[in-house]
Amino acid sequence: MRGGSNIAKFVGRGTRAGGRRKLLLLAAFAISPVVASYAAYYWFAPAKRVNYGELLETRPVPEIAGTLADGSRFSLTDLRGRWLLLVVTSGECDEACLRALSATRQARTIQGREQDRVLRVWLRTANGSPPAREVLALHPGLVAAHADRDELARLPIDAGDSGILLIDPLGNLVLRYGADADIRRLANDLGRLLSASQVG
């Protein structure tokens, strides 16, 4: 009887260990596409291939809250699941802002069938007035929102400047560009990431 009890305990331990192994394997399988895409893009790329955008420390983008153009609530974290081209400006849309919006629109369009994986977002400091209708008319599908200056100061864009951030579908910062980003090179960065990643 004692031998039978020992066998039962051994079998029980083996079953629990097997369950833990299966759970760990499932978790590893779930995150492997993300790990593989970053590895393929950043570590195993040919030496001659250099990112055009400034590579940022991989970390979650701050949880920016604000208001959409129609007055409803905006939260940057609600947009996870797609690649984001985020244009950040202060106040009204000046020439730098217009150039940045145009660059993101064209870089997204260049992706062809993959462009639906990319969402364009325009975040500006709140100044009490809605964005100009003519600006929005030029950019169908653009998510336009405003937030307090203190909120936008948490993003890695110099205060008072316009800039573009590329954010991955998991909500992590990836690349940073100036407002005068070269459209073709921005599109190339975006295209390589879309090709390397099956996420988003």
Steps between C-alpha positions, in 0.01 A plus 500: 500500500781738586659434160168574328470830689852602392419420137183712519695793641763467227233487228326806653823700500567397139152611394540843664846546347364405159219754537748776587715408201199520268400839641853636453513366144165665418620834642824479301304418184269798552780758523735342245369699196577830674846386613579360156393815317719724717792258472469483122480875465755622752753223558521293183468782248786549251760750622433729203134543604458789739180633650409844376304583814665536839473170687337553839535294814229234479248596765124556516379834368355716782126473557400828340138608557325780318203592284416412141395759243134411558532557875508136606765346723839400355751255643817403317502155659158426346668493159721199572485220248621695196821681407464870581655795320455767764545866403549726803468878467440800720208734435369561150622301200785705354720416202703243697179333614364486144824345374497237773137409432569478127809281555307250712211490253727424206721255693188306597359504145829362363442183704224395258304203630675525837389857566192392697738375770608861558295770673592869483444712811542875546543623857524872573494715810157610609427862414122505511444495124433197278744412223438680171250317281715546192786316673277206591355494148849437362551202732211251496532236769722718717427477873523862620508574872631759743638468851646721771857615450608305809363182345686546173820590688519134602565400139861497369451812286679825588264757652364740241613282209306291253603141451395150401511186714459143378330275756462123467170308545594411859521870589881529504700793368715398203631791288499881505507741205508874455211689340700520175539123471597368157187326375670218312738414783221514758296268277799263472534479879130432533498243221788302650328485837170392346682227305692377805200494731176302483358697791253779431 
